[in-house]
Amino acid sequence: MSSTKDDAASGSMLKDLSLAIDSFKGLLEMIYAKSAYLGHFCVIMIIVCPAYAIYTWGKIGKPERAADEKAEKAFKKKLAKGKKSGGKGK
């Protein structure tokens, strides 16, 4: 029975995705009808914004991971120092 539910859910998701794409297409066609320049701008932004978000996420993520590793290393060093001094280190 679970495969039937999964198939039904998958079909529903595909239907929802299809409706979303059709709605988005209708929106772009409406924008193009009002102003071709604005329509072109929207299409360009649809491509550029996700690419920029992925690029920024990678650029910011690397220094953040390095900072996390540095803090973790310092914390481990502090714990090791506390164990050597008999657990009295703060």
N, C-alpha and C positions, 0 to 999 in steps of 0.2 A: 504494500500500500504506500510506503514512503516514496517509492520511485514514481508512483502516480502523482503524489503531491508535489514532488520535485519537478516532474514534467509540467504539471499545471502551473507551478510557480514560475518556472522558466518561460513558459508561454506567456504568462501574464507580464513578466518583466520585459520580454521582447515586445509585447504589445505596447507597454508603457513607454519603452524606449522609442518605438516607432512613432507614437503620438508626440513625444517630446521633440523628435527630429522634425516632424511635419509642422509642429507649432513654431519651432525655431526658423524653419524655412519660410513659413508664412510671415513671420516678423521681419526677416531680412528682405523679402519681396516688398513688404509694405514700406520699409525704410527706403529701398531703392526707388519705389514709386514717388516718394516725397522728394528725395534728393539723392542723385547718383553718387555725389561726393561723400555724403554721409554713409551711404551703403558700402562704398569701397573702404572707407575708414573703419567701419564695423568689421568687415571681413579681415582686414589687416590686423586689427586688434584681437580678433578671435585667434589668430595664429601667433601673434607676438606675446600676448599676456601669459599664456601657459608656458611658452618657451622661456620667457624672462623669469617666471616664478621658479621653474626647475633650475635655471642657471643660478639664481639668487640663493635658493635653498642649498645648492652644492657649495657655493662660495661661503655662505655663513655657517653651514654645518661643519666644515673642516676646522675652523678656529674654535668653535664651540666644543667639538669632540676633543681637541687638543687641550683646551682649558679644563674639561672634565677629567681627562686623564692626569693632568698635572695636579689637580686638587685631590684626586684619588691616591696618587702616588705620595703626596705630602701627608695625607691622612694615614696611610699605611706606615709611613716612616715614623709618624708621631706615635702610633700604636706600638711599633717595634721598640721605640725609645722608652715608652712607658713600661713595657714588659722587662726591659733590661734594668730599669731602676727600681724594680720591685712593685710596679703598678702605682707608683706615687706621682707619675708625670701627668700634667694637665694638658 
